[in-house]
Amino acid sequence: MEVLLGVCVVLLAEVCAGGAVGAAEYRGFPANGTDQSSAPLTGLRRPENVSTVDSLNTRYVLRWDWPHESAVGQNVTFTAQYISERLFQKPRHEKHWISVCVDVLEHRCDFTGAQLHYLALYRLRVRANTPQQSSGWVQIRFCPDKHAALGPPSSVRLTSIKGHLEINITDPLTSTNQSMKTLLDSNLSYLIQCWRRSEEPQKAEVLQTENNIVMLSGLDRKTWYCVRVQSRYDFYNKTSVFSDTHCTRTGGQMSYWQLFLCFLVSLLLCFLLVLLLSFCFYKMFTLLKSTFCPAVHLPDHIQELWSSGCRAPQLLAPESPESVCEPLVMACTELDAALVNTEDQDFSTHSRHGSGDSGVYSTEEDSSTDEAQRREA
């Protein structure tokens, strides 16, 4: 409400004073009003052609011209300030002016860092300075929402999906990398131009939308298409320049033989993968077996016994006790025979001594004979 009231007051004062000088227009937008009636006449010339022609989205740059021949040999600098229209209407508004550029040599001043509200109305002014004097101020009214140009989409991506084209649009960005939709109350829309790429000029199809993702259908398959996008703000009839042109080729449906070929290739790859995994598993199993369970080879003389068919020596206890007792019986038999021979010799020797001892030896012989028979049994 205060902004509208300020605009009405300014327009009324301009009509009454009749001292408004138009500034340069930007792409059909209304010109910024320039007020020079309040500037005193001095020997130093004031800046000329003051405008915000370089303002885009929320980046505001004030530019002006100044004739160099008017101050030959003097060091001329410039000072630029701003004030809101609401404070400008107050009687003592001079103390509310805020300086952005002080004694700069360039013929420009960047007001982006001043963080001017996009929907507010401001007064901007600039003057020339020398060490001895200053020129009069040159003022312009500036409303970012009205006078700042609208930029194209920050990016446009074109993707082919199953014979359709998907357009992904990113909003224009502010100086703080925020979407311009947050400042334009979602009144931002896009104008999309799409045409088939060919050697001959083609008529572009136009589509206007507020969405950031648009799907174009009904297109020819395996055909190149190009698109470009323009930002629009209908409240002030603001349009941006078109974005860069993006082209892509739509896909086509695969034939049956292509599907069959893809199936065979995938089957072959799966078979090779299984074969490779099996081989790796076999090698790993062999390595682990040889590491933890190494093969033990028998000595050569034992292998010769096995190959000749001879009975191998039994390391374990045999099942029948006769095999163990057999060598013992043979040993005992030989020992008994030796004892019998010895006893026979002793008997023949003792028999020579007389008949008195015959009873004793006879008794011993009989006992030895019985003992030998028991052992044989």
DRENTI-112271 format. One record per residue: residue in one letter; x, y, z of N, C-alpha, C in turn. Coordinates in steps of 0.001 Angstrom, whole numbers, plus 500000, padded with zeros to 6 digits. Example, Ala and Ser with C-alpha at 12.3 -4.5 7.8 and 13.67 -1.06 7.14 Angstrom:
BEGIN
  tifi     nc1     nc2     nc3    cac1    cac2    cac3     cc1     cc2     cc3
     A  513190  494310  507800  512300  495500  507800  513200  496700  507800
     S  512850  497750  507080  513670  498940  507140  512900  500030  507870
***
This chain:
BEGIN
  tifi     nc1     nc2     nc3    cac1    cac2    cac3     cc1     cc2     cc3
     M  500830  498801  500000  500000  500000  500000  500864  501249  500000
     E  501931  501202  500830  502828  502351  500887  503553  502546  499565
     V  503879  501446  498895  504577  501548  497612  503676  502198  496573
     L  502430  501775  496512  501494  502366  495551  501261  503838  495838
     L  501171  504186  497133  500987  505584  497498  502184  506412  497067
     G  503394  505869  497256  504594  506592  496851  504646  506792  495354
     V  504233  505758  494599  504235  505886  493140  503273  506976  492687
     C  502107  507012  493306  501114  508040  492941  501629  509439  493244
     V  502288  509591  494392  502825  510900  494764  503887  511342  493786
     V  504755  510409  493409  505830  510749  492477  505265  511142  491119
     L  504296  510382  490635  503694  510714  489341  503025  512072  489363
     L  502351  512402  490473  501709  513709  490586  502726  514826  490600
     A  503809  514625  491331  504850  515651  491372  505517  515811  490022
     E  505645  514711  489297  506275  514796  487986  505410  515558  487000
     V  504105  515308  487079  503197  516023  486176  503187  517511  486474
     C  503217  517858  487779  503201  519267  488156  504503  519958  487798
     A  505606  519310  488008  506896  519950  487765  507228  519978  486285
     G  506877  518887  485602  507155  518822  484160  508619  518723  483850
     G  509411  518196  484835  510856  518149  484617  511388  516760  484508
     A  510612  515803  484148  511081  514420  484059  511734  514177  482727
     V  512866  513507  482774  513618  513173  481566  513667  511654  481473
     G  513263  511105  480346  513222  509639  480214  514607  509053  480124
     A  514750  507855  480694  516002  507092  480610  515833  505993  479569
     A  516897  505267  479324  516891  504236  478283  515963  503105  478673
     E  515242  502576  477684  514365  501441  477922  515144  500155  477660
     Y  514668  499050  478316  515342  497762  478179  514328  496723  477718
     R  514424  496352  476441  513590  495305  475866  512106  495595  476043
     G  511689  496815  475804  510279  497144  475822  509735  497482  477181
     F  510574  497501  478228  510084  497831  479560  509924  499338  479688
     P  509068  499822  480608  508923  501262  480815  510241  501876  481242
     A  510501  503088  480804  511769  503759  481097  511817  504206  482536
     N  513039  504275  483085  513256  504803  484424  513209  506323  484366
     G  512415  506906  485240  512319  508363  485253  513566  509001  485809
     T  514062  510047  485195  515250  510758  485648  514856  512165  486050
     D  515206  512540  487256  514824  513839  487802  516074  514684  487970
     Q  516132  515822  487276  517285  516702  487359  516905  518090  487879
     S  515665  518303  488213  515227  519647  488603  515779  520092  489942
     S  516102  519101  490797  516605  519463  492125  518102  519713  492137
     A  518791  519530  491047  520243  519657  491036  520618  521113  490843
     P  521504  521677  491695  521940  523057  491523  522902  523178  490360
     L  522971  524345  489801  523872  524603  488681  525258  524902  489207
     T  526241  524121  488786  527636  524346  489177  528486  524302  487928
     G  529785  524530  488127  530701  524512  486994  530998  523113  486519
     L  530760  522066  487350  531060  520673  486982  529798  520041  486400
     R  529930  519447  485271  528782  518852  484607  528323  517590  485329
     R  527042  517373  485249  526452  516202  485896  526548  514986  484971
     P  526464  513751  485541  526429  512544  484702  525201  512544  483802
     E  525319  511845  482684  524244  511780  481703  523876  510326  481429
     N  522671  510177  480871  522167  508843  480489  522237  507848  481643
     V  521759  508276  482789  521755  507413  483974  520618  506404  483829
     S  520929  505113  483982  519916  504067  483835  520415  502785  484493
     T  519495  501860  484654  519815  500526  485202  519684  499485  484099
     V  520308  499729  482989  520153  498872  481824  520739  497485  482055
     D  521693  497333  482953  522343  496051  483207  521691  495258  484329
     S  520529  495655  484806  519881  494944  485907  519228  493671  485380
     L  519520  492543  486030  519004  491241  485629  518659  490452  486878
     N  517386  490027  486975  516883  489323  488160  517101  490206  489389
     T  518011  489836  490282  518278  490670  491468  519688  491247  491445
     R  520273  491311  490270  521584  491951  490119  521353  493319  489470
     Y  521622  494362  490255  521298  495724  489832  522588  496509  489638
     V  522767  497062  488448  523946  497854  488110  523465  499187  487535
     L  523919  500276  488131  523594  501624  487659  524725  502113  486765
     R  524372  502607  485583  525366  503094  484629  525056  504538  484252
     W  526079  505256  483826  525915  506638  483396  527051  507014  482446
     D  526878  508109  481780  527909  508678  480903  528343  510031  481470
     W  529568  510390  481134  530071  511692  481593  531069  512201  480571
     P  530901  513421  480047  531811  513939  479014  533183  514260  479601
     H  534208  513642  479079  535555  513831  479618  536112  515216  479270
     E  535661  515798  478175  536255  517068  477775  535850  518224  478679
     S  534859  518014  479548  534419  519110  480417  535361  519348  481586
     A  536221  518402  481897  537142  518572  483024  538499  517999  482636
     V  539174  518648  481732  540484  518183  481276  541508  518466  482364
     G  542281  517425  482701  543308  517590  483712  542810  517502  485135
     Q  541534  517209  485357  540992  517071  486705  540724  515598  487020
     N  540897  515256  488274  540621  513903  488748  539147  513831  489156
     V  538311  513253  488266  536876  513219  488486  536489  511837  488989
     T  535754  511791  490084  535208  510551  490633  533689  510700  490729
     F  533034  509581  491125  531577  509574  491168  531112  508924  492474
     T  529956  509386  492926  529316  508874  494141  527874  508530  493799
     A  527452  507305  494211  526097  506832  493946  525441  506453  495268
     Q  524157  506804  495414  523394  506555  496626  521998  506054  496269
     Y  521295  505547  497310  519905  505120  497109  519115  505401  498378
     I  517783  505472  498213  516848  505676  499308  515511  505084  498885
     S  514771  504545  499825  513444  504017  499501  512474  505169  499231
     E  511484  504911  498413  510516  505944  498064  509722  506401  499281
     R  509527  505526  500219  508787  505900  501425  509556  506931  502242
     L  510871  506718  502388  511665  507695  503132  511912  508958  502318
     F  511886  508844  501004  512119  510018  500167  510978  511034  500307
     Q  509785  510579  500643  508663  511480  500776  508694  512286  502073
     K  509586  511937  502980  509679  512686  504227  510384  514021  503979
     P  510078  515054  504800  510687  516376  504579  512207  516362  504675
     R  512742  515680  505671  514188  515656  505877  514728  514286  505444
     H  514721  514063  504170  515131  512752  503669  516617  512689  503340
     E  517317  513802  503386  518727  513788  503019  519557  512881  503920
     K  519175  512773  505164  519968  511951  506084  519711  510450  505890
     H  518706  510116  505099  518385  508706  504891  519033  508133  503628
     W  519724  508937  502877  520398  508405  501695  521558  507497  502114
     I  521701  506407  501426  522746  505424  501737  523702  505361  500549
     S  524982  505539  500827  525994  505511  499772  526415  504076  499480
     V  526477  503761  498217  526926  502437  497778  528306  502537  497130
     C  528496  503519  496277  529793  503751  495636  530233  505174  495969
     V  531441  505303  496496  531966  506608  496913  533289  506845  496204
     D  533343  507941  495435  534560  508362  494742  535158  507236  493898
     V  534326  506668  493041  534796  505613  492145  535112  506233  490795
     L  536014  505621  490061  536414  506126  488754  535555  505558  487626
     E  534962  504369  487827  534158  503758  486780  532834  504503  486614
     H  532261  504335  485447  530953  504923  485166  529842  503912  485434
     R  529971  503224  486520  528993  502213  486919  529053  502011  488423
     C  527954  501504  488975  527898  501201  490409  526996  499987  490587
     D  527509  498971  491261  526776  497722  491476  525985  497830  492782
     F  524652  497808  492667  523781  497883  493826  523315  496503  494302
     T  523914  495446  493784  523476  494103  494176  523708  493861  495658
     G  524836  494305  496177  525124  494094  497594  524241  494894  498524
     A  523515  495896  498014  522617  496680  498871  521374  495903  499252
     Q  521114  494773  498574  519976  493903  498876  518657  494691  498820
     L  518433  495332  497690  517172  496036  497490  516033  495038  497351
     H  514931  495329  498014  513782  494429  497945  513206  494427  496534
     Y  512875  493248  496049  512490  493118  494647  511159  493803  494354
     L  510260  493880  495315  508937  494454  495087  508805  495873  495623
     A  509895  496516  496021  509853  497873  496571  510232  498898  495502
     L  510058  500170  495841  510371  501282  494947  511455  502133  495587
     Y  512470  502497  494803  513627  503213  495331  513943  504416  494445
     R  514772  505304  495011  515385  506413  494272  516895  506185  494251
     L  517469  506270  493085  518915  506160  492916  519431  507481  492366
     R  520593  507876  492843  521170  509121  492347  522683  509009  492270
     V  523288  509848  491412  524720  509833  491190  525169  511255  490880
     R  526409  511573  491239  526987  512882  490932  528478  512725  490684
     A  529053  513745  490044  530494  513779  489772  531198  514612  490831
     N  532426  514246  491156  533194  514923  492197  534602  515209  491705
     T  535106  516352  492149  536525  516702  492009  537000  517197  493365
     P  538306  517284  493568  538772  517800  494860  538249  519199  495172
     Q  537865  519965  494165  537428  521338  494422  535900  521473  494501
     Q  535150  520657  493750  533707  520860  493697  533002  519559  493357
     S  531674  519595  493407  530821  518460  493066  529702  518951  492163
     S  529268  518068  491294  528161  518411  490408  526829  518167  491121
     G  525772  518495  490445  524454  518217  491000  524103  516746  490886
     W  523147  516291  491708  522700  514898  491699  521765  514665  490518
     V  521856  513471  489973  520926  513012  488948  520200  511787  489505
     Q  518868  511889  489630  518083  510849  490272  517255  510083  489241
     I  517016  508808  489557  516067  507995  488789  515255  507158  489771
     R  514025  506853  489372  513213  505933  490162  513482  504517  489669
     F  513551  503606  490601  513907  502235  490250  513049  501269  491053
     C  512289  500454  490339  511511  499361  490944  512032  498058  490351
     P  512725  497220  491112  513301  495999  490547  512266  495105  489872
     D  511091  494998  490478  510065  494138  489896  509651  494617  488508
     K  509719  495887  488268  509278  496459  487009  510417  496705  486029
     H  511536  497198  486517  512610  497646  485636  513716  496612  485427
     A  513921  495716  486378  514986  494720  486213  514554  493662  485202
     A  515447  493307  484331  515137  492306  483302  515040  490920  483927
     L  514269  490073  483290  514099  488693  483736  515044  487799  482948
     G  515768  486966  483661  516738  486093  483015  516124  484793  482534
     P  516766  484116  481598  516276  482812  481118  516477  481741  482186
     P  515952  480554  481957  516205  479456  482916  517701  479243  483114
     S  518063  478951  484357  519491  478761  484641  520048  477514  483970
     S  519201  476519  483732  519648  475329  483003  518439  474620  482408
     V  518679  473957  481273  517658  473161  480583  518285  471828  480207
     R  517651  470731  480637  518141  469384  480323  517085  468659  479492
     L  517537  468043  478422  516658  467344  477497  517046  465871  477482
     T  516052  464987  477749  516313  463554  477852  515287  462795  477030
     S  515751  461780  476308  514869  460917  475530  514509  459694  476359
     I  513203  459465  476553  512710  458351  477370  511628  457627  476587
     K  511955  456446  476057  510991  455582  475387  510204  456321  474300
     G  510892  457020  473446  510245  457709  472352  509669  459062  472710
     H  509788  459493  473983  509307  460798  474408  510507  461680  474788
     L  510237  462964  474902  511264  463915  475315  510870  464526  476658
     E  511773  464436  477606  511547  465033  478924  512414  466286  479040
     I  511758  467396  479331  512448  468686  479476  512456  469050  480951
     N  513642  469182  481509  513814  469547  482906  514339  470979  482962
     I  513523  471875  483523  513830  473308  483522  514168  473739  484948
     T  515262  474454  485089  515655  475029  486378  515351  476523  486364
     D  514712  477006  487428  514274  478399  487482  515449  479362  487394
     P  515191  480596  486917  516229  481637  487030  516576  481865  488492
     L  517817  482184  488741  518307  482304  490112  518598  483755  490455
     T  518452  484067  491728  518777  485392  492234  520274  485482  492501
     S  520685  486604  493021  522104  486779  493352  522538  485887  494497
     T  521579  485397  495282  521875  484469  496383  521524  483035  496022
     N  521389  482744  494712  521108  481399  494198  519778  480848  494708
     Q  518783  481686  494806  517430  481262  495119  516569  481367  493865
     S  515479  480601  493845  514585  480622  492698  513848  481951  492613
     M  513695  482446  491399  512950  483688  491206  511463  483523  491482
     K  510986  482286  491539  509576  482060  491871  509249  482501  493288
     T  510221  482475  494168  509980  482925  495534  509733  484429  495591
     L  510204  485190  494603  510001  486637  494562  508814  487035  493687
     L  508473  486195  492730  507396  486526  491800  506072  485880  492176
     D  505970  485373  493391  504722  484767  493873  504239  483656  492935
     S  505177  482858  492450  504877  481711  491579  504184  482118  490284
     N  504345  483370  489862  503780  483827  488591  504747  483642  487428
     L  505792  482893  487638  506788  482660  486599  506346  481484  485732
     S  506368  481672  484448  506009  480610  483503  507096  480506  482442
     Y  506953  479468  481590  507977  479205  480580  507311  478996  479231
     L  507976  479496  478210  507563  479308  476827  508575  478375  476164
     I  508105  477212  475717  508972  476183  475150  508737  476123  473648
     Q  509801  476171  472895  509757  475987  471456  510445  474677  471103
     C  509756  473848  470333  510280  472535  469941  510112  472371  468436
     W  511140  471881  467763  511073  471660  466324  511985  470492  465948
     R  511669  469911  464793  512464  468800  464279  513689  469353  463561
     R  514835  468793  463891  516066  469278  463281  516229  468682  461881
     S  516429  469560  460917  516627  469137  459535  517343  470252  458790
     E  517699  469972  457563  518392  470974  456762  517468  472128  456387
     E  516226  471830  456192  515266  472876  455858  514670  473477  457133
     P  514321  474749  457129  513721  475376  458306  512393  474707  458655
     Q  512216  474474  459944  511013  473834  460437  510247  474806  461338
     K  508929  474694  461315  508100  475520  462168  508110  474951  463583
     A  508379  475808  464549  508493  475352  465932  507113  475286  466573
     E  506926  474246  467366  505717  474127  468167  505953  474835  469501
     V  504964  475613  469942  505094  476441  471132  504224  475860  472240
     L  504781  475793  473412  504072  475301  474582  504409  476181  475773
     Q  503389  476672  476477  503595  477496  477665  503160  476701  478892
     T  503997  476694  479905  503730  475916  481108  504364  476584  482310
     E  503850  476228  483480  504430  476686  484741  505213  475583  485443
     N  505209  474392  484869  505902  473254  485467  507374  473273  485085
     N  508165  472672  485958  509603  472579  485685  509978  471320  484924
     I  509086  470336  484896  509328  469105  484145  508187  468930  483154
     V  508520  468859  481890  507530  468746  480820  507888  467531  479970
     M  506866  466721  479644  507057  465548  478804  506383  465792  477456
     L  507159  465720  476382  506655  465889  475031  506433  464516  474417
     S  505198  464233  474022  504858  462934  473450  504358  463122  472028
     G  504067  462007  471374  503600  462049  469996  504669  462421  468997
     L  505919  462164  469305  507018  462505  468410  507408  461301  467562
     D  508055  461572  466450  508548  460500  465591  509732  459804  466251
     R  509794  458487  466062  510885  457725  466657  512157  457871  465830
     K  513277  457780  466531  514603  457869  465914  514741  459144  465091
     T  514314  460250  465687  514355  461548  465011  514961  462575  465955
     W  515742  463483  465387  516372  464538  466178  515387  465688  466371
     Y  515285  466131  467654  514446  467280  468000  515276  468271  468818
     C  514922  469553  468666  515606  470624  469389  514587  471460  470149
     V  514988  471961  471312  514112  472791  472136  514924  473960  472702
     R  514207  475028  473014  514761  476152  473756  513630  476755  474586
     V  513993  477372  475709  513008  477798  476694  513212  479274  476995
     Q  512092  479959  477220  512085  481377  477555  511282  481590  478839
     S  511779  482447  479741  511064  482787  480970  510082  483927  480698
     R  508919  483886  481396  507887  484904  481196  507324  485315  482561
     Y  507052  486615  482661  506401  487182  483843  505298  488105  483326
     D  504075  487588  483340  502977  488267  482652  502484  489515  483374
     F  502797  489693  484645  502273  490857  485365  502771  492155  484727
     Y  504047  492217  484388  504613  493375  483689  504972  493037  482242
     N  504456  491890  481753  504734  491465  480380  506239  491394  480120
     K  506938  490783  481057  508393  490644  480951  508725  489267  480371
     T  509598  489244  479419  510079  487998  478826  511598  488038  478769
     S  512184  486893  478927  513643  486801  478881  514090  486399  477484
     V  515367  486385  477305  515910  485812  476082  515773  484289  476160
     F  515856  483638  475027  515758  482190  475010  517053  481563  475544
     S  516886  480414  476127  518048  479665  476601  518800  479080  475411
     D  519894  478429  475692  520639  477749  474631  519788  476628  474029
     T  520015  476342  472780  519279  475290  472089  519858  473921  472449
     H  518975  472990  472823  519389  471636  473185  518695  470659  472237
     C  519463  469717  471709  518944  468743  470748  519262  467329  471231
     T  518362  466412  470918  518575  464999  471234  517763  464157  470265
     R  518027  462886  470243  517389  461955  469308  516448  461044  470065
     T  515236  460932  469582  514265  460054  470230  514627  458601  469954
     G  514288  457735  470871  514574  456315  470722  513507  455611  469917
     G  513787  454357  469564  512845  453534  468809  512650  452192  469483
     Q  511545  451531  469186  511258  450240  469784  512133  449162  469152
     M  512667  448274  469956  513559  447225  469477  512754  446143  468760
     S  513351  445598  467684  512713  444517  466939  512922  443190  467664
     Y  512215  442118  467146  512290  440823  467811  513683  440206  467694
     W  514301  440366  466542  515629  439768  466405  516645  440474  467299
     Q  516456  441766  467547  517336  442462  468479  517127  441978  469908
     L  515863  441752  470261  515586  441206  471593  516186  439813  471739
     F  516053  438967  470698  516610  437619  470758  518125  437653  470847
     L  518740  438559  470096  520194  438684  470151  520657  439139  471534
     C  519943  440071  472127  520289  440512  473485  520139  439371  474487
     F  519110  438532  474279  518924  437382  475169  520082  436396  475052
     L  520513  436114  473815  521620  435180  473631  522918  435726  474229
     V  523155  436996  474036  524379  437591  474574  524366  437552  476101
     S  523226  437866  476684  523142  437818  478148  523290  436394  478665
     L  522709  435404  477933  522857  434007  478349  524309  433556  478274
     L  525006  433946  477201  526419  433594  477072  527256  434227  478189
     L  526964  435450  478501  527707  436110  479571  527462  435426  480907
     C  526221  435010  481160  525928  434306  482412  526661  432970  482479
     F  526703  432245  481344  527410  430960  481320  528905  431149  481582
     L  529492  432133  480942  530917  432394  481172  531183  432802  482616
     L  530265  433538  483190  530442  433941  484576  530377  432740  485511
     V  529422  431843  485274  529316  430636  486107  530549  429754  485935
     L  531027  429629  484696  532226  428823  484448  533441  429409  485153
     L  533570  430686  485115  534695  431333  485779  534623  431158  487294
     L  533429  431279  487843  533281  431092  489288  533580  429650  489689
     S  533150  428686  488864  533428  427280  489168  534924  426999  489130
     F  535608  427519  488140  537055  427326  488043  537775  427946  489246
     C  537369  429115  489626  537989  429761  490787  537729  428960  492056
     F  536519  428423  492198  536199  427622  493372  537028  426341  493402
     Y  537219  425703  492227  538025  424486  492171  539481  424768  492540
     K  540024  425843  492017  541403  426188  492337  541565  426495  493818
     M  540605  427174  494384  540692  427500  495804  540584  426247  496661
     F  539686  425335  496267  539544  424089  497022  540820  423255  496956
     T  541422  423191  495779  542673  422438  495628  543797  423050  496468
     L  543862  424354  496477  544897  425023  497264  544710  424784  498756
     L  543479  424868  499211  543226  424630  500637  543500  423182  501014
     K  543137  422249  500136  543377  420834  500429  544860  420522  500499
     S  545635  421041  499556  547077  420790  499568  547771  421482  500739
     T  547165  422560  501258  547777  423273  502377  547495  422583  503712
     F  546235  422246  503937  545851  421669  505234  545870  420140  505247
     C  545762  419459  504125  545788  417990  504069  546771  417552  502978
     P  548076  417656  503220  549049  417266  502190  549080  415752  501991
     A  549378  415281  500812  549451  413852  500495  550768  413271  501014
     V  550713  412085  501795  551895  411423  502366  552255  410235  501484
     H  553472  410145  500986  553934  409069  500101  554680  408013  500929
     L  554376  406728  500661  555057  405631  501340  556494  405500  500827
     P  557369  404974  501651  558753  404758  501192  558793  403801  500004
     D  559898  403819  499309  560028  403022  498087  560008  401525  498362
     H  560651  401089  499457  560698  399647  499713  559330  399097  500079
     I  558477  399939  500721  557124  399489  501035  556281  399439  499768
     Q  556460  400400  498899  555728  400367  497640  556131  399157  496794
     E  557402  398745  496854  557818  397558  496125  557164  396310  496668
     L  557006  396239  497987  556329  395086  498581  554886  395015  498121
     W  554222  396123  498091  552823  396146  497631  552737  395755  496162
     S  553668  396233  495357  553600  395921  493920  553962  394476  493615
     S  554830  393801  494442  555224  392412  494217  554175  391420  494684
     G  553167  391824  495402  552108  390921  495840  552423  390199  497129
     C  553588  390414  497752  553922  389781  499020  553035  390311  500110
     R  552928  389529  501101  552101  389933  502242  552834  391005  503015
     A  552183  392074  503179  552801  393201  503888  552807  392925  505380
     P  553807  393408  506056  553837  393215  507518  552663  393949  508165
     Q  552051  393248  509088  550903  393826  509793  551396  394653  510974
     L  551022  395906  510947  551399  396803  512035  550412  396752  513183
     L  549196  396311  512887  548188  396216  513935  548152  394799  514472
     A  547513  394581  515592  547396  393258  516220  546503  392372  515373
     P  546908  391136  515061  546077  390243  514239  544850  389800  515002
     E  543881  389285  514245  542625  388883  514871  542778  387530  515577
     S  543535  386560  515023  543650  385216  515633  544881  385145  516516
     P  544773  384605  517710  545945  384504  518616  546960  383465  518161
     E  546568  382518  517238  547510  381472  516853  548714  382036  516116
     S  548464  383159  515316  549571  383735  514567  550628  384304  515487
     V  550221  384751  516699  551191  385275  517659  551887  384149  518393
     C  551133  383106  518705  551703  382007  519485  552535  381048  518639
     E  552344  381097  517303  553027  380131  516460  554537  380226  516556
     P  555146  381407  516458  556610  381448  516597  557066  381085  517983
     L  556213  381378  519010  556585  381024  520375  556588  379526  520563
     V  555610  378835  519947  555552  377371  520056  556774  376747  519394
     M  557131  377257  518239  558311  376735  517555  559553  376951  518384
     A  559681  378084  518993  560850  378364  519823  560872  377445  521018
     C  559708  377221  521627  559644  376355  522814  559958  374926  522430
     T  559531  374442  521284  559795  373075  520844  561282  372854  520652
     E  561933  373772  520018  563375  373649  519837  564102  373660  521168
     L  563608  374535  522093  564237  374597  523409  564050  373295  524159
     D  562858  372683  524074  562603  371402  524766  563476  370301  524185
     A  563627  370306  522855  564479  369275  522235  565909  369393  522725
     A  566355  370638  522867  567719  370836  523372  567829  370351  524805
     L  566810  370620  525587  566835  370168  526977  566800  368655  527061
     V  566030  368013  526174  565956  366541  526186  567313  365947  525853
     N  567981  366505  524853  569306  366008  524495  570282  366153  525646
     T  570151  367305  526320  571045  367539  527453  570757  366559  528572
     E  569487  366304  528796  569117  365374  529877  569541  363956  529547
     D  569430  363605  528232  569873  362246  527851  571346  362060  528117
     Q  572095  363106  527787  573525  362994  528065  573789  362878  529553
     D  573059  363663  530338  573252  363591  531788  572823  362236  532331
     F  571779  361692  531748  571292  360389  532230  572289  359301  531932
     S  572870  359350  530746  573855  358320  530400  575085  358442  531261
     T  575418  359647  531644  576594  359857  532496  576348  359361  533899
     H  575162  359702  534422  574861  359293  535793  574606  357809  535909
     S  574235  357155  534811  573975  355701  534871  575252  354901  535067
     R  576378  355504  534799  577653  354829  534954  578087  354765  536411
     H  577559  355549  537256  578018  355613  538654  577549  354455  539490
     G  576570  353795  539129  576144  352644  539925  574663  352528  539946
     S  574242  351475  540462  572825  351192  540513  572148  351913  541609
     G  572909  352421  542619  572289  353132  543744  571633  354410  543336
     D  572153  355082  542309  571579  356377  541880  570574  356211  540761
     S  570329  355028  540300  569448  354831  539157  568033  355209  539483
     G  567648  355028  540700  566264  355371  541047  566022  356844  540999
     V  566992  357638  541378  566828  359088  541377  566745  359614  539967
     Y  567683  359235  539101  567675  359759  537727  566480  359284  536966
     S  566044  358082  537293  564861  357587  536605  563667  358436  536938
     T  563646  358817  538162  562531  359674  538569  562611  361025  537893
     E  563792  361652  537818  563971  362945  537163  563677  362838  535678
     E  564069  361765  535051  563819  361598  533620  562348  361524  533350
     D  561663  360784  534226  560222  360677  533998  559555  362031  534151
     S  559989  362810  535112  559372  364143  535295  559692  365067  534142
     S  560954  364957  533622  561317  365808  532475  560541  365412  531256
     T  560329  364111  531081  559568  363644  529923  558132  364096  530006
     D  557567  364018  531184  556155  364483  531318  556042  366002  531082
     E  557028  366725  531561  556988  368180  531325  557099  368527  529860
     A  557919  367811  529135  558066  368060  527696  556797  367715  526962
     Q  556120  366658  527315  554865  366293  526664  553802  367310  526919
     R  553762  367829  528131  552753  368856  528420  553000  370113  527574
     R  554229  370499  527394  554524  371673  526605  554162  371458  525145
     E  554464  370187  524630  554101  369911  523261  552602  369943  523076
     A  551907  369398  524086  550440  369441  523980  549931  370860  524020
***
